[in-house]
Amino acid sequence: MALPDFSKMSHDELVEWFSTHDVSEFMAKAEVATEPMVQVDENGEPVKRPVTVRLPPSMIEWLDRAAGRDREGRSGIVRRALQEFRDRNPGLAA
């Protein structure tokens, strides 16, 4: 299968091509990633990604009150708490 130059195609052209062609041969040639893929910004810095967690209502209320006084808000509090947990438990890192 001769593949087009995907880098020169618009988003709509890519969608059209992948929706109208048998890509099984293309996918069979794909290599498995050896490293986790991380989206980066224009400076090459990893982009923060949203994560959903479930918390009891009382903890959410506490977090909202604390976030009102914290410059980074809910996310900043959660990031710091996770970093502190990570620092105290270095053996959990893979």
C-alpha positions, -999 to 999 in steps of 0.1 A, spaced: 0 0 0 14 34 -10 9 58 18 2 95 13 24 121 29 3 126 61 23 156 72 9 176 42 -28 166 48 -53 187 67 -72 172 97 -102 167 75 -81 149 48 -66 126 75 -100 117 88 -113 110 53 -83 89 44 -84 68 76 -121 63 74 -121 52 37 -90 30 36 -82 -5 49 -54 4 74 -47 -32 86 -15 -34 66 -4 0 78 -11 -9 114 7 -42 110 39 -23 102 36 0 132 61 -4 159 52 -7 195 63 23 216 92 15 238 86 46 260 55 62 274 42 89 251 40 124 267 25 154 251 48 184 252 42 221 247 61 244 223 90 246 248 93 208 250 78 208 286 53 180 294 17 192 293 -3 187 325 -32 163 319 -66 161 338 -72 132 361 -105 123 376 -107 111 413 -136 103 435 -137 119 469 -162 120 497 -183 152 498 -167 163 531 -132 161 516 -144 181 485 -158 207 508 -125 209 527 -106 210 494 -128 239 481 -123 259 513 -85 253 512 -83 260 475 -100 294 481 -69 304 500 -44 287 477 -30 305 446 -29 272 426 -64 261 437 -75 225 440 -50 212 415 -21 228 433 -31 212 467 -36 178 451 -2 180 433 16 190 464 -1 162 485 8 136 458 44 149 457 47 146 495 33 111 493 57 102 465 87 116 485 78 96 516 73 64 495 102 62 470 99 24 468 66 28 450 82 45 419 86 22 390 
